[in-house]
Amino acid sequence: MPKPLNYHPLFTTRTEFLSVDERVSLSYKRARLLMQTYDLSVTDIQVCSHRYWSMMTDPIMSLDTAMFTILAAHVGLTIGTLSRHLKQRPDFRELVNRLLRFETVGIYLLTERGHGLDAFNIETTATKTQGGFVINTPREEASKFMPASTPAFGIPKVALVMARLIFDGEDRGPRFFVVPICNEQEMYKGVESIRLGPRPGTSPLDFSITRFNNVLVPHTALVASKLDDYSLPEFPLQAWWNEVWRIPYGTMAVTAPWISSIKAAAYIAGKYSIHRCITGKGESHLPIISFRTQQWPIIHATAVGRVMSNWYHIAIPQTMDKSLDPRVRHGIAVIVKTTACRHFQRCVPEVAERCGAQGTFEHNYMARIENDGKGVIIAEGDVLTLCIRLFSELVLQRYHIAIPDPSESLLAQHAHSILDENRALLRQIPDGHRSEAFNSIVLPQAESTIEAIGHAMAYSAALHSGLPRPILDVYECAVIRRDPAWYSENAGLTRLAQRMREDRAVTAAMPHLESYLDDLQIEGYVSAPIVSDMAWKEYVGAMPVYVGNAVPKSMDQVQAML
């Protein structure tokens, strides 16, 4: 059998020793390797098959966020969007085959510098002419932001460009158009790419601003099953959502690497804390894991990693279940993303800090992945905006998402209570959800309510999957920390009772810490040298050493330096 991907030379390369452009080039090579390894068919991508999800959830994705960003747009968005048109549009087949072979990279140019969360209002135009369509950026604010569109890495790129279809002088609404961006060496005529500056402390990619100066594309560039349908949709916003139909799947897919990252961070900090010692009384060596202040962050992240990983694989088929209302399926994806991402933002910085100075270096993974994680909050839908939309619809009871029964757990009681509280509050507002009172009082509860629903769902999945009781109890205590006042007011848990409950949970979990870390099944994807003393010594031995033969000219010079 071939070796797992994490042992491939492309993934054993120490990226901290490379230049920025060498790292970007490596990410494209890694993306090609993933495409070759998983060998997805267009059907796999269109229906989001088990093979598709196996690739998107591969822990290898958490090692290189730039690689994952390339693949998320290339596979999930570009090929995914084209896939459902192939029966009526066989002319797309050749392009899709090149994309599947990663001979061409697909990018998804939807948002603009002036239109992010309101991408329905994009300004890029596609004007119908006798020769096809003319793609144009009418002003700076309409520049596409920020997919990687440069030709700097020897890879041809093609984009799905969202533009307003102008027919007979009338705006017929936003549609996607296939627009070649660059060949292996340069941009195509009329297409401009401005490479953005780096995002500090992250996996680098050639993120760009992309502009179009009257670029002519053939009439077949329109991404539609009916090429001659230029009519204005009866329901424009609904039609737009139909155009961007892959975004809800992307909302789910972009979450996977961050669950693996939580597990990796827990593993790194856990192993480090077990072997890292301080000198105690009588020169005895005391592992830093002996301290409760070290135990909590690590067992917390470990429990979150176990619970999130278990829930994610249960939630995938729910988001793909065609018998459910599409709004419910997307809602579940939003709940998963929100819950996992906010857990990530709490767990990773905390365990990194508990590794001291070592936790701040890129070679130990945690500092970089913490910065990379800030991007996923925005990718495939900004978390807060997604929560506002879902929360508003749930409070207005336009549809319902099943929340575990309140009798099942404290977390389920909390989720039901918070949602009911906001529904009751809405009924008291005279002008309803369009009022300033709703905006000021109710909407700020959106994210915490959606997260509470996610906590209840994740705990329920863990309970029914038979995860160890100490893991469940630690996870429950971590969630209680998010809203201690509610649990004091409604569950009779005073501050002291909450503290003692947490102490019992950690005490029960700590004897099993090493086996729980092993159960994360992430060891093979961890290259941080601080996980063991031996790994650290090997890493130091591979680093450049500066030596010399200079001697101070005089003791006065030495004194001056001191």
Salt bridges, closest charged atoms under 4 A:
GLU16 OE2 - ARG14 NE 3.02
ASP21 OD1 - ARG195 NH2 2.97
ASP64 OD2 - ARG30 NH1 2.90
ASP91 OD2 - ARG89 NH2 2.69
GLU94 OE2 - ARG98 NH1 3.72
GLU103 OE2 - ARG101 NE 2.68
GLU112 OE2 - LYS144 NZ 3.13
ASP118 OD2 - HIS115 ND1 3.02
GLU123 OE2 - HIS115 NE2 2.69
GLU123 OE1 - ARG139 NE 2.68
GLU140 OE1 - ARG113 NH2 2.50
GLU141 OE2 - ARG113 NH2 3.76
GLU141 OE1 - ARG139 NH1 3.27
GLU170 OE1 - ARG172 NH2 3.08
ASP171 OD2 - ARG164 NE 2.67
GLU192 OE1 - ARG211 NH2 2.76
ASP206 OD2 - LYS157 NZ 2.88
ASP325 OD2 - ARG327 NH2 2.75
GLU350 OE1 - HIS300 ND1 3.77
GLU353 OE2 - ARG354 NH1 3.66
GLU362 OE2 - ARG23 NH2 2.70
GLU362 OE2 - ARG368 NE 3.79
ASP372 OD2 - ARG368 NH1 3.45
GLU408 OE2 - HIS464 NE2 2.81
ASP420 OD1 - ARG423 NH1 3.91
GLU447 OE2 - ARG342 NE 2.44
GLU451 OE2 - ARG346 NH2 2.32
GLU451 OE2 - HIS455 NE2 3.53
ASP473 OD1 - ARG469 NH1 3.13
GLU476 OE1 - ARG501 NE 3.05
ASP483 OD2 - HIS414 NE2 2.88
GLU502 OE2 - ARG481 NH2 2.71
ASP503 OD1 - ARG292 NH2 2.68
GLU514 OE1 - LYS271 NZ 3.97
ASP518 OD1 - LYS271 NZ 3.93
ASP519 OD2 - ARG306 NH1 3.64
ASP533 OD2 - LYS537 NZ 2.55
